[in-house]
């Protein structure tokens, strides 16, 4: 097996979050393509939604207050797998403070 990063997205089947998990997997595969070894969708229950890179938790719905947007998700993954990578338009306006809900 290769040594490229493995991303897992654990989603709650009871909450019908498969489409959200699949969309996030698609966004990551489209952005990082050959830099990833695998993006796996893991069905779960209990309102869980967790994203891990090589087992390290980078997003947890309850802890982090909901779901990441595509920009935030890509930045978090990039910071782990390719910290030097420029994400183009996703990184623009990074100095502007994010609005808190």
Backbone atoms as SQL, in Angstrom:
CREATE TABLE atoms (id INTEGER PRIMARY KEY, chain TEXT, resi INTEGER, resn TEXT, atom TEXT, x REAL, y REAL, z REAL);
INSERT INTO atoms VALUES
  (1, 'A', 1, 'UNK', 'N', 0.839, -1.190, 0.000),
  (2, 'A', 1, 'UNK', 'CA', 0.000, 0.000, 0.000),
  (3, 'A', 1, 'UNK', 'C', 0.878, 1.245, 0.000),
  (4, 'A', 2, 'UNK', 'N', 0.376, 2.329, -0.555),
  (5, 'A', 2, 'UNK', 'CA', 1.169, 3.552, -0.632),
  (6, 'A', 2, 'UNK', 'C', 1.176, 4.292, 0.703),
  (7, 'A', 3, 'UNK', 'N', 2.021, 5.301, 0.779),
  (8, 'A', 3, 'UNK', 'CA', 2.149, 6.047, 2.025),
  (9, 'A', 3, 'UNK', 'C', 1.441, 7.396, 1.955),
  (10, 'A', 4, 'UNK', 'N', 0.526, 7.554, 1.017),
  (11, 'A', 4, 'UNK', 'CA', -0.249, 8.794, 0.922),
  (12, 'A', 4, 'UNK', 'C', -1.306, 8.822, 2.022),
  (13, 'A', 5, 'UNK', 'N', -1.730, 10.023, 2.424),
  (14, 'A', 5, 'UNK', 'CA', -2.691, 10.143, 3.529),
  (15, 'A', 5, 'UNK', 'C', -4.037, 9.481, 3.234),
  (16, 'A', 6, 'UNK', 'N', -4.632, 8.952, 4.304),
  (17, 'A', 6, 'UNK', 'CA', -5.973, 8.369, 4.242),
  (18, 'A', 6, 'UNK', 'C', -6.909, 9.273, 5.033),
  (19, 'A', 7, 'UNK', 'N', -7.966, 9.711, 4.394),
  (20, 'A', 7, 'UNK', 'CA', -8.968, 10.538, 5.060),
  (21, 'A', 7, 'UNK', 'C', -10.207, 9.689, 5.279),
  (22, 'A', 8, 'UNK', 'N', -10.746, 9.756, 6.495),
  (23, 'A', 8, 'UNK', 'CA', -12.003, 9.077, 6.779),
  (24, 'A', 8, 'UNK', 'C', -13.041, 10.109, 7.200),
  (25, 'A', 9, 'UNK', 'N', -14.247, 9.900, 6.733),
  (26, 'A', 9, 'UNK', 'CA', -15.381, 10.734, 7.116),
  (27, 'A', 9, 'UNK', 'C', -16.428, 9.817, 7.730),
  (28, 'A', 10, 'UNK', 'N', -16.567, 9.919, 9.046),
  (29, 'A', 10, 'UNK', 'CA', -17.575, 9.153, 9.782),
  (30, 'A', 10, 'UNK', 'C', -18.844, 9.996, 9.819),
  (31, 'A', 11, 'UNK', 'N', -19.941, 9.431, 9.335),
  (32, 'A', 11, 'UNK', 'CA', -21.201, 10.181, 9.278),
  (33, 'A', 11, 'UNK', 'C', -22.319, 9.368, 9.915),
  (34, 'A', 12, 'UNK', 'N', -23.339, 10.058, 10.387),
  (35, 'A', 12, 'UNK', 'CA', -24.477, 9.424, 11.039),
  (36, 'A', 12, 'UNK', 'C', -25.524, 9.032, 10.001),
  (37, 'A', 13, 'UNK', 'N', -25.811, 7.735, 9.923),
  (38, 'A', 13, 'UNK', 'CA', -26.833, 7.265, 8.985),
  (39, 'A', 13, 'UNK', 'C', -28.228, 7.653, 9.465),
  (40, 'A', 14, 'UNK', 'N', -28.419, 7.730, 10.784),
  (41, 'A', 14, 'UNK', 'CA', -29.730, 8.107, 11.341),
  (42, 'A', 14, 'UNK', 'C', -30.084, 9.555, 10.991),
  (43, 'A', 15, 'UNK', 'N', -29.056, 10.381, 10.810),
  (44, 'A', 15, 'UNK', 'CA', -29.262, 11.807, 10.512),
  (45, 'A', 15, 'UNK', 'C', -29.279, 12.079, 9.010),
  (46, 'A', 16, 'UNK', 'N', -29.116, 11.024, 8.205),
  (47, 'A', 16, 'UNK', 'CA', -29.106, 11.148, 6.745),
  (48, 'A', 16, 'UNK', 'C', -27.996, 12.077, 6.244),
  (49, 'A', 17, 'UNK', 'N', -26.785, 11.902, 6.771),
  (50, 'A', 17, 'UNK', 'CA', -25.659, 12.759, 6.392),
  (51, 'A', 17, 'UNK', 'C', -24.758, 12.142, 5.331),
  (52, 'A', 18, 'UNK', 'N', -25.212, 11.065, 4.670),
  (53, 'A', 18, 'UNK', 'CA', -24.413, 10.439, 3.619),
  (54, 'A', 18, 'UNK', 'C', -24.113, 11.417, 2.486),
  (55, 'A', 19, 'UNK', 'N', -25.104, 12.154, 2.021),
  (56, 'A', 19, 'UNK', 'CA', -24.870, 13.070, 0.905),
  (57, 'A', 19, 'UNK', 'C', -23.861, 14.149, 1.284),
  (58, 'A', 20, 'UNK', 'N', -23.951, 14.660, 2.506),
  (59, 'A', 20, 'UNK', 'CA', -22.998, 15.668, 2.982),
  (60, 'A', 20, 'UNK', 'C', -21.586, 15.075, 3.015),
  (61, 'A', 21, 'UNK', 'N', -21.467, 13.859, 3.556),
  (62, 'A', 21, 'UNK', 'CA', -20.164, 13.194, 3.636),
  (63, 'A', 21, 'UNK', 'C', -19.606, 12.932, 2.235),
  (64, 'A', 22, 'UNK', 'N', -20.456, 12.487, 1.333),
  (65, 'A', 22, 'UNK', 'CA', -20.037, 12.221, -0.041),
  (66, 'A', 22, 'UNK', 'C', -19.597, 13.482, -0.759),
  (67, 'A', 23, 'UNK', 'N', -20.315, 14.567, -0.537),
  (68, 'A', 23, 'UNK', 'CA', -19.953, 15.844, -1.144),
  (69, 'A', 23, 'UNK', 'C', -18.595, 16.308, -0.625),
  (70, 'A', 24, 'UNK', 'N', -18.350, 16.160, 0.677),
  (71, 'A', 24, 'UNK', 'CA', -17.066, 16.564, 1.246),
  (72, 'A', 24, 'UNK', 'C', -15.940, 15.698, 0.685),
  (73, 'A', 25, 'UNK', 'N', -16.188, 14.399, 0.538),
  (74, 'A', 25, 'UNK', 'CA', -15.188, 13.514, -0.057),
  (75, 'A', 25, 'UNK', 'C', -14.870, 13.952, -1.482),
  (76, 'A', 26, 'UNK', 'N', -15.898, 14.302, -2.234),
  (77, 'A', 26, 'UNK', 'CA', -15.711, 14.753, -3.618),
  (78, 'A', 26, 'UNK', 'C', -14.888, 16.028, -3.656),
  (79, 'A', 27, 'UNK', 'N', -15.178, 16.975, -2.784),
  (80, 'A', 27, 'UNK', 'CA', -14.420, 18.233, -2.726),
  (81, 'A', 27, 'UNK', 'C', -12.942, 17.963, -2.446),
  (82, 'A', 28, 'UNK', 'N', -12.671, 17.062, -1.506),
  (83, 'A', 28, 'UNK', 'CA', -11.285, 16.756, -1.158),
  (84, 'A', 28, 'UNK', 'C', -10.568, 16.037, -2.297),
  (85, 'A', 29, 'UNK', 'N', -11.239, 15.083, -2.933),
  (86, 'A', 29, 'UNK', 'CA', -10.630, 14.370, -4.050),
  (87, 'A', 29, 'UNK', 'C', -10.370, 15.297, -5.229),
  (88, 'A', 30, 'UNK', 'N', -11.284, 16.219, -5.473),
  (89, 'A', 30, 'UNK', 'CA', -11.104, 17.146, -6.587),
  (90, 'A', 30, 'UNK', 'C', -9.951, 18.104, -6.310),
  (91, 'A', 31, 'UNK', 'N', -9.808, 18.550, -5.066),
  (92, 'A', 31, 'UNK', 'CA', -8.764, 19.516, -4.721),
  (93, 'A', 31, 'UNK', 'C', -7.396, 18.863, -4.584),
  (94, 'A', 32, 'UNK', 'N', -7.328, 17.718, -3.907),
  (95, 'A', 32, 'UNK', 'CA', -6.037, 17.121, -3.572),
  (96, 'A', 32, 'UNK', 'C', -5.643, 15.949, -4.460),
  (97, 'A', 33, 'UNK', 'N', -6.618, 15.380, -5.185),
  (98, 'A', 33, 'UNK', 'CA', -6.360, 14.340, -6.173),
  (99, 'A', 33, 'UNK', 'C', -5.274, 13.349, -5.826),
  (100, 'A', 34, 'UNK', 'N', -4.156, 13.425, -6.556),
  (101, 'A', 34, 'UNK', 'CA', -3.066, 12.454, -6.426),
  (102, 'A', 34, 'UNK', 'C', -2.316, 12.543, -5.110),
  (103, 'A', 35, 'UNK', 'N', -2.581, 13.570, -4.300),
  (104, 'A', 35, 'UNK', 'CA', -1.902, 13.691, -3.008),
  (105, 'A', 35, 'UNK', 'C', -2.529, 12.785, -1.948),
  (106, 'A', 36, 'UNK', 'N', -3.707, 12.238, -2.247),
  (107, 'A', 36, 'UNK', 'CA', -4.415, 11.395, -1.284),
  (108, 'A', 36, 'UNK', 'C', -4.320, 9.925, -1.670),
  (109, 'A', 37, 'UNK', 'N', -4.207, 9.087, -0.648),
  (110, 'A', 37, 'UNK', 'CA', -4.229, 7.652, -0.888),
  (111, 'A', 37, 'UNK', 'C', -5.636, 7.110, -0.932),
  (112, 'A', 38, 'UNK', 'N', -6.506, 7.704, -0.093),
  (113, 'A', 38, 'UNK', 'CA', -7.871, 7.199, 0.007),
  (114, 'A', 38, 'UNK', 'C', -8.734, 8.215, 0.744),
  (115, 'A', 39, 'UNK', 'N', -9.995, 8.278, 0.357),
  (116, 'A', 39, 'UNK', 'CA', -11.021, 8.977, 1.139),
  (117, 'A', 39, 'UNK', 'C', -12.120, 7.953, 1.377),
  (118, 'A', 40, 'UNK', 'N', -12.347, 7.628, 2.647),
  (119, 'A', 40, 'UNK', 'CA', -13.308, 6.576, 2.996),
  (120, 'A', 40, 'UNK', 'C', -14.491, 7.164, 3.747),
  (121, 'A', 41, 'UNK', 'N', -15.682, 6.695, 3.405),
  (122, 'A', 41, 'UNK', 'CA', -16.899, 7.080, 4.113),
  (123, 'A', 41, 'UNK', 'C', -17.254, 5.955, 5.073),
  (124, 'A', 42, 'UNK', 'N', -17.399, 6.305, 6.344),
  (125, 'A', 42, 'UNK', 'CA', -17.682, 5.315, 7.379),
  (126, 'A', 42, 'UNK', 'C', -19.055, 5.565, 7.985),
  (127, 'A', 43, 'UNK', 'N', -20.020, 4.681, 7.753),
  (128, 'A', 43, 'UNK', 'CA', -21.341, 4.880, 8.340),
  (129, 'A', 43, 'UNK', 'C', -21.304, 4.692, 9.855),
  (130, 'A', 44, 'UNK', 'N', -22.008, 5.547, 10.558),
  (131, 'A', 44, 'UNK', 'CA', -22.101, 5.468, 12.012),
  (132, 'A', 44, 'UNK', 'C', -23.486, 5.900, 12.454),
  (133, 'A', 45, 'UNK', 'N', -23.640, 6.097, 13.756),
  (134, 'A', 45, 'UNK', 'CA', -24.920, 6.516, 14.330),
  (135, 'A', 45, 'UNK', 'C', -24.658, 7.543, 15.428),
  (136, 'A', 46, 'UNK', 'N', -25.733, 7.977, 16.074),
  (137, 'A', 46, 'UNK', 'CA', -25.606, 8.832, 17.250),
  (138, 'A', 46, 'UNK', 'C', -25.253, 10.277, 16.977),
  (139, 'A', 47, 'UNK', 'N', -25.526, 10.761, 15.771),
  (140, 'A', 47, 'UNK', 'CA', -25.237, 12.161, 15.471),
  (141, 'A', 47, 'UNK', 'C', -23.766, 12.454, 15.260),
  (142, 'A', 48, 'UNK', 'N', -22.967, 11.424, 15.030),
  (143, 'A', 48, 'UNK', 'CA', -21.530, 11.625, 14.846),
  (144, 'A', 48, 'UNK', 'C', -21.205, 12.082, 13.435),
  (145, 'A', 49, 'UNK', 'N', -20.236, 12.990, 13.349),
  (146, 'A', 49, 'UNK', 'CA', -19.669, 13.418, 12.076),
  (147, 'A', 49, 'UNK', 'C', -18.233, 13.815, 12.371),
  (148, 'A', 50, 'UNK', 'N', -17.298, 12.970, 11.937),
  (149, 'A', 50, 'UNK', 'CA', -15.887, 13.183, 12.235),
  (150, 'A', 50, 'UNK', 'C', -15.062, 13.032, 10.969),
  (151, 'A', 51, 'UNK', 'N', -14.086, 13.913, 10.828),
  (152, 'A', 51, 'UNK', 'CA', -13.159, 13.827, 9.708),
  (153, 'A', 51, 'UNK', 'C', -11.761, 13.629, 10.283),
  (154, 'A', 52, 'UNK', 'N', -11.083, 12.609, 9.785),
  (155, 'A', 52, 'UNK', 'CA', -9.732, 12.282, 10.262),
  (156, 'A', 52, 'UNK', 'C', -8.769, 12.166, 9.085),
  (157, 'A', 53, 'UNK', 'N', -7.531, 12.554, 9.338),
  (158, 'A', 53, 'UNK', 'CA', -6.444, 12.352, 8.389),
  (159, 'A', 53, 'UNK', 'C', -5.457, 11.411, 9.062),
  (160, 'A', 54, 'UNK', 'N', -5.281, 10.237, 8.493),
  (161, 'A', 54, 'UNK', 'CA', -4.418, 9.205, 9.071),
  (162, 'A', 54, 'UNK', 'C', -4.716, 8.979, 10.557),
  (163, 'A', 55, 'UNK', 'N', -5.989, 8.983, 10.891),
  (164, 'A', 55, 'UNK', 'CA', -6.421, 8.713, 12.257),
  (165, 'A', 55, 'UNK', 'C', -6.479, 9.932, 13.168),
  (166, 'A', 56, 'UNK', 'N', -5.871, 11.040, 12.763),
  (167, 'A', 56, 'UNK', 'CA', -5.876, 12.250, 13.592),
  (168, 'A', 56, 'UNK', 'C', -7.161, 13.044, 13.336),
  (169, 'A', 57, 'UNK', 'N', -7.908, 13.316, 14.388),
  (170, 'A', 57, 'UNK', 'CA', -9.179, 14.030, 14.275),
  (171, 'A', 57, 'UNK', 'C', -8.941, 15.491, 13.915),
  (172, 'A', 58, 'UNK', 'N', -9.483, 15.927, 12.765),
  (173, 'A', 58, 'UNK', 'CA', -9.344, 17.338, 12.382),
  (174, 'A', 58, 'UNK', 'C', -10.687, 18.073, 12.448),
  (175, 'A', 59, 'UNK', 'N', -11.800, 17.333, 12.495),
  (176, 'A', 59, 'UNK', 'CA', -13.110, 17.972, 12.624),
  (177, 'A', 59, 'UNK', 'C', -14.055, 17.028, 13.333),
  (178, 'A', 60, 'UNK', 'N', -14.778, 17.548, 14.305),
  (179, 'A', 60, 'UNK', 'CA', -15.801, 16.776, 15.008),
  (180, 'A', 60, 'UNK', 'C', -17.002, 17.692, 15.188),
  (181, 'A', 61, 'UNK', 'N', -18.136, 17.283, 14.664),
  (182, 'A', 61, 'UNK', 'CA', -19.314, 18.144, 14.604),
  (183, 'A', 61, 'UNK', 'C', -19.699, 18.731, 15.959),
  (184, 'A', 62, 'UNK', 'N', -19.754, 17.912, 16.987),
  (185, 'A', 62, 'UNK', 'CA', -20.184, 18.404, 18.301),
  (186, 'A', 62, 'UNK', 'C', -19.144, 19.333, 18.909),
  (187, 'A', 63, 'UNK', 'N', -17.870, 18.957, 18.809),
  (188, 'A', 63, 'UNK', 'CA', -16.788, 19.762, 19.368),
  (189, 'A', 63, 'UNK', 'C', -16.624, 21.087, 18.624),
  (190, 'A', 64, 'UNK', 'N', -16.697, 21.021, 17.284),
  (191, 'A', 64, 'UNK', 'CA', -16.387, 22.190, 16.461),
  (192, 'A', 64, 'UNK', 'C', -17.608, 22.997, 16.045),
  (193, 'A', 65, 'UNK', 'N', -18.778, 22.610, 16.518),
  (194, 'A', 65, 'UNK', 'CA', -19.974, 23.408, 16.290),
  (195, 'A', 65, 'UNK', 'C', -20.570, 23.321, 14.904),
  (196, 'A', 66, 'UNK', 'N', -20.848, 22.132, 14.447),
  (197, 'A', 66, 'UNK', 'CA', -21.498, 21.965, 13.157),
  (198, 'A', 66, 'UNK', 'C', -20.576, 21.329, 12.133),
  (199, 'A', 67, 'UNK', 'N', -20.778, 21.720, 10.890),
  (200, 'A', 67, 'UNK', 'CA', -20.032, 21.138, 9.780),
  (201, 'A', 67, 'UNK', 'C', -19.089, 22.178, 9.197),
  (202, 'A', 68, 'UNK', 'N', -17.933, 21.728, 8.700),
  (203, 'A', 68, 'UNK', 'CA', -17.037, 22.695, 8.058),
  (204, 'A', 68, 'UNK', 'C', -17.558, 23.069, 6.680),
  (205, 'A', 69, 'UNK', 'N', -17.318, 24.303, 6.282),
  (206, 'A', 69, 'UNK', 'CA', -17.573, 24.694, 4.902),
  (207, 'A', 69, 'UNK', 'C', -16.434, 24.176, 4.040),
  (208, 'A', 70, 'UNK', 'N', -16.588, 24.218, 2.719),
  (209, 'A', 70, 'UNK', 'CA', -15.542, 23.683, 1.842),
  (210, 'A', 70, 'UNK', 'C', -14.192, 24.383, 2.038),
  (211, 'A', 71, 'UNK', 'N', -14.201, 25.681, 2.220),
  (212, 'A', 71, 'UNK', 'CA', -12.947, 26.424, 2.415),
  (213, 'A', 71, 'UNK', 'C', -12.238, 25.957, 3.678),
  (214, 'A', 72, 'UNK', 'N', -12.970, 25.890, 4.769),
  (215, 'A', 72, 'UNK', 'CA', -12.395, 25.486, 6.049),
  (216, 'A', 72, 'UNK', 'C', -11.899, 24.041, 6.006),
  (217, 'A', 73, 'UNK', 'N', -12.679, 23.167, 5.396),
  (218, 'A', 73, 'UNK', 'CA', -12.304, 21.759, 5.285),
  (219, 'A', 73, 'UNK', 'C', -11.001, 21.610, 4.503),
  (220, 'A', 74, 'UNK', 'N', -10.921, 22.256, 3.354),
  (221, 'A', 74, 'UNK', 'CA', -9.726, 22.145, 2.515),
  (222, 'A', 74, 'UNK', 'C', -8.506, 22.719, 3.226),
  (223, 'A', 75, 'UNK', 'N', -8.680, 23.817, 3.940),
  (224, 'A', 75, 'UNK', 'CA', -7.551, 24.402, 4.659),
  (225, 'A', 75, 'UNK', 'C', -7.070, 23.476, 5.769),
  (226, 'A', 76, 'UNK', 'N', -7.999, 22.859, 6.500),
  (227, 'A', 76, 'UNK', 'CA', -7.612, 21.953, 7.587),
  (228, 'A', 76, 'UNK', 'C', -6.871, 20.727, 7.040),
  (229, 'A', 77, 'UNK', 'N', -7.359, 20.166, 5.942),
  (230, 'A', 77, 'UNK', 'CA', -6.692, 19.010, 5.344),
  (231, 'A', 77, 'UNK', 'C', -5.326, 19.430, 4.799),
  (232, 'A', 78, 'UNK', 'N', -5.274, 20.531, 4.094),
  (233, 'A', 78, 'UNK', 'CA', -4.010, 21.028, 3.548),
  (234, 'A', 78, 'UNK', 'C', -2.975, 21.241, 4.655),
  (235, 'A', 79, 'UNK', 'N', -3.407, 21.818, 5.785),
  (236, 'A', 79, 'UNK', 'CA', -2.482, 22.097, 6.882),
  (237, 'A', 79, 'UNK', 'C', -1.830, 20.832, 7.419),
  (238, 'A', 80, 'UNK', 'N', -2.491, 19.683, 7.243),
  (239, 'A', 80, 'UNK', 'CA', -1.938, 18.410, 7.710),
  (240, 'A', 80, 'UNK', 'C', -1.104, 17.734, 6.621),
  (241, 'A', 81, 'UNK', 'N', -1.620, 17.670, 5.392),
  (242, 'A', 81, 'UNK', 'CA', -0.947, 16.850, 4.381),
  (243, 'A', 81, 'UNK', 'C', 0.048, 17.617, 3.518),
  (244, 'A', 82, 'UNK', 'N', -0.182, 18.908, 3.288),
  (245, 'A', 82, 'UNK', 'CA', 0.693, 19.721, 2.435),
  (246, 'A', 82, 'UNK', 'C', 0.707, 21.165, 2.927),
  (247, 'A', 83, 'UNK', 'N', 1.313, 21.433, 4.097),
  (248, 'A', 83, 'UNK', 'CA', 1.227, 22.767, 4.689),
  (249, 'A', 83, 'UNK', 'C', 1.750, 23.898, 3.800),
  (250, 'A', 84, 'UNK', 'N', 2.653, 23.573, 2.884),
  (251, 'A', 84, 'UNK', 'CA', 3.219, 24.615, 2.016),
  (252, 'A', 84, 'UNK', 'C', 2.355, 24.923, 0.799),
  (253, 'A', 85, 'UNK', 'N', 1.330, 24.130, 0.572),
  (254, 'A', 85, 'UNK', 'CA', 0.507, 24.260, -0.629),
  (255, 'A', 85, 'UNK', 'C', -0.375, 25.503, -0.581),
  (256, 'A', 86, 'UNK', 'N', -0.426, 26.214, -1.718),
  (257, 'A', 86, 'UNK', 'CA', -1.329, 27.350, -1.878),
  (258, 'A', 86, 'UNK', 'C', -2.620, 26.818, -2.492),
  (259, 'A', 87, 'UNK', 'N', -3.738, 27.117, -1.846),
  (260, 'A', 87, 'UNK', 'CA', -5.027, 26.641, -2.348),
  (261, 'A', 87, 'UNK', 'C', -5.698, 27.650, -3.280),
  (262, 'A', 88, 'UNK', 'N', -4.952, 28.629, -3.742),
  (263, 'A', 88, 'UNK', 'CA', -5.509, 29.595, -4.676),
  (264, 'A', 88, 'UNK', 'C', -6.589, 30.437, -4.045),
  (265, 'A', 89, 'UNK', 'N', -7.741, 30.515, -4.701),
  (266, 'A', 89, 'UNK', 'CA', -8.815, 31.393, -4.225),
  (267, 'A', 89, 'UNK', 'C', -9.309, 31.033, -2.830),
  (268, 'A', 90, 'UNK', 'N', -9.157, 29.774, -2.415),
  (269, 'A', 90, 'UNK', 'CA', -9.603, 29.360, -1.080),
  (270, 'A', 90, 'UNK', 'C', -8.805, 30.077, -0.001),
  (271, 'A', 91, 'UNK', 'N', -7.527, 30.379, -0.298),
  (272, 'A', 91, 'UNK', 'CA', -6.672, 31.053, 0.681),
  (273, 'A', 91, 'UNK', 'C', -6.788, 32.575, 0.632),
  (274, 'A', 92, 'UNK', 'N', -7.453, 33.121, -0.318),
  (275, 'A', 92, 'UNK', 'CA', -7.573, 34.574, -0.421),
  (276, 'A', 92, 'UNK', 'C', -8.420, 35.107, 0.728),
  (277, 'A', 93, 'UNK', 'N', -8.128, 36.295, 1.147),
  (278, 'A', 93, 'UNK', 'CA', -8.833, 36.963, 2.247),
  (279, 'A', 93, 'UNK', 'C', -8.676, 36.215, 3.561),
  (280, 'A', 94, 'UNK', 'N', -7.594, 35.457, 3.690),
  (281, 'A', 94, 'UNK', 'CA', -7.367, 34.701, 4.925),
  (282, 'A', 94, 'UNK', 'C', -7.122, 35.621, 6.103),
  (283, 'A', 95, 'UNK', 'N', -6.676, 36.862, 5.848),
  (284, 'A', 95, 'UNK', 'CA', -6.399, 37.782, 6.951),
  (285, 'A', 95, 'UNK', 'C', -7.660, 38.431, 7.498),
  (286, 'A', 96, 'UNK', 'N', -8.740, 38.381, 6.724),
  (287, 'A', 96, 'UNK', 'CA', -10.013, 38.944, 7.211),
  (288, 'A', 96, 'UNK', 'C', -10.614, 38.011, 8.236),
  (289, 'A', 97, 'UNK', 'N', -11.068, 38.564, 9.372),
  (290, 'A', 97, 'UNK', 'CA', -11.655, 37.702, 10.399),
  (291, 'A', 97, 'UNK', 'C', -12.934, 37.039, 9.910),
  (292, 'A', 98, 'UNK', 'N', -13.106, 35.789, 10.283),
  (293, 'A', 98, 'UNK', 'CA', -14.311, 35.052, 9.934),
  (294, 'A', 98, 'UNK', 'C', -15.446, 35.499, 10.847),
  (295, 'A', 99, 'UNK', 'N', -16.649, 35.562, 10.308),
  (296, 'A', 99, 'UNK', 'CA', -17.814, 35.913, 11.120),
  (297, 'A', 99, 'UNK', 'C', -18.176, 34.735, 12.012),
  (298, 'A', 100, 'UNK', 'N', -18.457, 35.022, 13.260),
  (299, 'A', 100, 'UNK', 'CA', -18.898, 33.989, 14.199),
  (300, 'A', 100, 'UNK', 'C', -20.414, 33.978, 14.211),
  (301, 'A', 101, 'UNK', 'N', -20.983, 32.790, 14.183),
  (302, 'A', 101, 'UNK', 'CA', -22.449, 32.663, 14.245),
  (303, 'A', 101, 'UNK', 'C', -22.908, 32.556, 15.680);
